[in-house]
Amino acid sequence: MKKLILSISILVLLASCAHIEAPSGGEGDKTPPLIEQSSLKNAQLNFTDSEIELKFNKYMNRNSVFENLTISPKIKFTPKWSGKKLTIKFNEPLEDETTYSLQLSGKYQDYYNNLATDPFFLTFSTGDKIDTGKISGKIITENIKNKITIFAYNINEEEDTINYFTEVPDYKTTAVATNGKFTIPALKDGKYRIIALEDLDNNGLISPKDNIGLPAYDPIITNAKSDFMNIIMGGSVNKNLIDSLEKDTTSAKLDSLAEEPIFMEVSGKIDNFEVIQKQDNMYILFYNKKNEYTVKIEEKGNYKFEQFLEGTYNIIVFNDKNKNGKFDKGSLIPFEFCETFYTTNQTLIVRKNWNITDFLIEIIPN
């Protein structure tokens, strides 16, 4: 009997010592994760440590944190977990007199896959000042839910020699909001090449099969300021390959229709034509996943097109710089800028047997 009592006492003692803390929350936990503590303050100067510690308020989906974590300018680091604490260990010395930004986009998740509500940003400098330049813009795409990364390459006035397939960008961010807006912070004054990337093979570099967005110009930061820029997805990674495969698919689309297509007429005017009236060769692009139409803007901002199929169309206005009658979204190889374009907050709804007249388009100035 004494042996039995002793055995039970030992088991109780072992059980109390072997208590393991379970992940906070549970299947009913719907609260978003957040970072509740950091080993450094935002905008910290004269940073000399070799690591940064971040403590979350709950146990995390670690892969989602890794996928959405970026540090710019580019620096090699190793992440290590201990419970709710993430330690970021730098594998190489930080550059002197340099501002760095640590970003965790709002798409990271906790153990139960609850999404964060806000991105997390930290800036710190190895010198005695913080670079406050930034490049802000908006990604135009039909599926902003896909993960998009913004690359920024610091370039000189000379012709750039970037190898886009092998060179890691100087700066990057995955913090693209649900409305497509993004900001790359903590930049020095200078000239940059911006590329948006849907990294389909998830290798952190541009690959031939990736979906990319190319700029209409290279932004220049002067006195920590630069112009807001729009980037539309769908640029060519290799224009030479695309040109060799390109063919007219209009007849194939029409032949596949069970009934004779019914075309509608749409006409109207650019309501704030003064924004673009000094530019030549201005067109409107009406587009959706099935069809797209380019319509020439005439004198005084008027336009007319007589062959619309029914559907809901997005609208942009673009400058047909090469005068080929279509919207060119640019090319990476050889590098060509996207044609300058303007966005709108409107959609055009075309219904069968219903022509539309006096449809006013309000473009958003760049």
N, C-alpha and C positions, 0 to 999 in steps of 0.2 A: 504493500500500500504506500509506504514511504517512497519507494522507487517511482510509483505512478505519479504521486504528487510532485516529486522532483522533476520528472520528465515534462509534465504539463507546465511547470514554472519556467523551465528552460525554453520551451516552445513560445510561451507568451513573451519572454524577454527578447528572444530572437526576432519575433514578429515586430515588436516595438522598435527595435534597432534597424530593421530592414525596411522601414517606411519609405516609399518612393512617391515623390510628388508628381501627380498627374497633370497633364496640360490643363491650364485654366479654361473655364467655360465648358462647353459640351455641344451636343447637337442643337441645343436650343440657344446657344450663344450666337447672337447676330451683331454684336458690337464690333466696330472696326478696329484694327490694330493701329498702334502709333508708337513712335519712339519717345520714351519718357525721360531718357537721360543720355547725354553725350559726354565724352571725355574732354571735348574742347568746345569753346564758345564760338558762335557764329561770328565771322569777321575777325577771328583771332590773328594777331600779328606775330612775327618772329617765331613761327612754329618750327620746332627742332625734333619732335618725337618721331619714332619710327613706326608708330601704330595709332589707330583711332579705335575707340570702343563705343558701341551703340547698344543701349539696353532698351528692349521692347517691353510693352506692357503685358504681353502674352506670348505663348509659344507660337513659332512662326512656321509657315511653309517655306522652308529654307531655299528651295530651288527658285521660288518666285521672287525672293529677295535678291538672290544672285543675278537673276535675269534682268532685274530692273535697277541694279546698282551700277552707277558710272562715276568715275573720277577723272576729271580733266584739269590740265593737259594730261595726255596719256602717261600712265605710270603703271608698272607691274606691281600687283599686290596679291596677297593670299588671304582669303576670308576663313575664319575659324569660329565655330560656335561652341558655346558653353551655356546650356539652358536657354535663357532668353537673351543672353548677351552675345553680340557679334563683335569679334575683334578683326580689324582690317590691318594686316601686317604688310608694310611696304617692302618690296623685294629689291629695291634699288634706291639710291639717294635721291631726294627731291631736289629740283633745280633751285639755285639761289635766286632771291629777289623775284619770286614767281607766285602768282595768285592761283590757288587751286579751288575747284568746286567739287563737292561730293553731292550727288543727287540720287534720290530714290524715288522713282516715279510712283504715282498714285495707284499703280496696278499691282503692287505687291499684296500678298495675302497672308492671313494667319493660318494656324494648324487646321482650322475648320473652313478654310477658303473664304473667309470674310475679307472683302476688299478694303484697303485703306481709303479714306475719304479725301486725303490731300497728299500731294508729294512732299518730300522732305529735302531741304537744301541746307548745305553748310558751305561757307567759303572761309578759306584761311590762307595766309601768306607766309612764305619763308623770309620775307623782308619786312620793311616797316610801313608798307602801304598795301591797300587792296585795290586791284584793278576793277573798276565798276562798269566797264563797257559791256554792252550786251547786244545780241541780235535776236529780234523777235519777228515772228511771222505766223502764217497760218497754212496748214496743209489742206489742199482741196482733193478729196477722194470720196468715192461712193461708199467706202467701208472703213470708217475711222476706227472701228472696233479692232481691226488688225493692228498688231504691234508695229509701230513705226519709230525708227531711230533717226535722229538728225545728226549728220556728220558735218564738222567744220574743219577745213584745212586752212592753216595760216599760209598765205601765198604772197610772193613779191610782185613787183610791177612787171618783171620779166615774164616771158612765157612759162607757164607752170609745167613742171615735170613730174606730176603726181602719178604714181602707179596705183590706180584705184583698186586693183585686184589683190595687191599685196601690202599696201601701206596702211597702217592703222591711222585713223584721223587724229589730229591734234586735240580736238574737242568733240564730244558727242553728248547727246541727251536722249533718253527715252521718255522724258516727261512731256508727252503730247496730250493735251486735254481732250475731252470728248467733243469739243467744238473745233478741234484741229489746231488750236493755238499752241505755240511753243516759245520758249525763251532759252537761249544759251547765255548764261551769265559769266561774270568774272573774266572778261576778255580785255586784252590790251588794245590800244588803238592800232589799226592796221587793216589790211585787205584780206578777205576770207572767201573761200569757195564752199558753198553750202549745198549739201545733197541729202535728200530724204530717202530712206531705205526701208523697204519691207523685206527683212532678212529671212527669206524663205528656207534657206538651209542652215540658218542659225549659227553661222561661223564667225560673226562679228566683222565681216568684210563684205565688199560688193562682189557678187558672183553673176555670171551671165544670165542666170534664170531669175534673178531677183527683180522685184518691182521697185522702180526708182522714180524720184521726182527731181527735176533739174531746175536751177534758178534762171531768171531772165537777166540777171546781172550778178556780179560779185560785189557784195556789200562792203562798204568801207566805214570803219568806226573812226570818228574824229571827235576828240574831246568827250569820249565815252558815249557818243550818240551815233545811231545809224537809222536808216529808213526801215519801216515795217515792210516785210516782203511776203508775197504769196507764192506758194510752190504747189504745182499740180502733179499728182502721181500719173505714171504712164509713160515716162520718158524712155528712150531707147538706150539699152546698155551698149549695143553694137549696131550702129546705123547701117553699116555696110551689109550686115547679115539680114537686117529687117528689110532693106530695100530690095534685096535679091529674092525675098520670099513674098513681098507685097503683091497683092492682086486685087482686082475689083470684085467685091462680093455682093454688090447691090442686086444683080440679076439673080444670084443664087437665093438671096433672101426673098425676093418677090416670087420666084418660081415655087418656093416651098409653101407659100400661102395657099390655104384651101380655097379661098375666094378671091375674086378680083379686088385688088387693093382700092380703098376709097381714100382719096387725098383731100385734105382740107387746106384752105388758104388762111395765112396769118399775116397781118400787116400792123404797122404801128410806128413808134418813134422812140428814140433815145431821149428821155425826159430831160436829163441834164447833159445835153450834147456838148456844152461848152468845155466839159472836162477833156474831151478827146478831139475837138474840132480842128486842132492844129496838126493832127496826125493824119497821114495818108493811109489808104488801104486798110480801113477798119472794117472788121466783120463781127457778126454775132454767131456764136456757136450754141445751138440748141442740142442737148444730148441726153440720152439715158442709156441703159445697158443694151438696148436693141438697136437704136438708131441714132444718127447724128446728122445735123444739117448746118451748113455754113451759109450765112446770108450776108450779102454786101450791104453796108450802111451807106446810103446815098446822101446827097447834099441835104443839109439841115437836119440830119439825123434820122431820116425816114428809112424804112425797110419794108420788104414784101417778099413772101415766099409762098408758092402755090401747091407744094407737094408734101405736106405734113401728113404722116400717119397718126392715128390717135395714140395718146399716151401722155405721160407727165415728163416734162423736160427741164433739166437744169440749164442755166444760162450763164455764159461768160462772153465778154467782148474782148477781141484780140486784134493786135496789129500784125497783119500779114506781111512781115518784113521781106520775105523772099518771093512774094507775089505768086504763090502757087495755089491760092484759093483754099487752103486748109490750115488748120491749127497745128503747128509743129511744136511738140513738147520737148525738143532738145535731144541731144545724143551725148553719151559718155565717151564712146570711141567711134570716130574722132569727136573731140569735145565741141559741142554746139549748145549755146544757150537756148532755153525755151523762149518762144516769142512772147513779147510783153502782153499781159492780159489783165483784165479788170473783172472783179467778181460782182455778183448781185445777191440780194437776199430773196430773190423771187424764183418761182417755178412757173412754167407755162403748161396749162392743162388743155390738151386738144381732145375734143370729143367728136365722135363720128357724126358726119353730116352737119357740122356746126363750124362755120367759118368765123374767124376772129378778126375784128378790125380795131384800130386805135389801142393796141396793147402797148402801154408805156413801160419802158425799161429804165430803171434807176440804177446806174452803175455806182459802185463804191470807189471813190478816188484812191489811188495808190499813195 
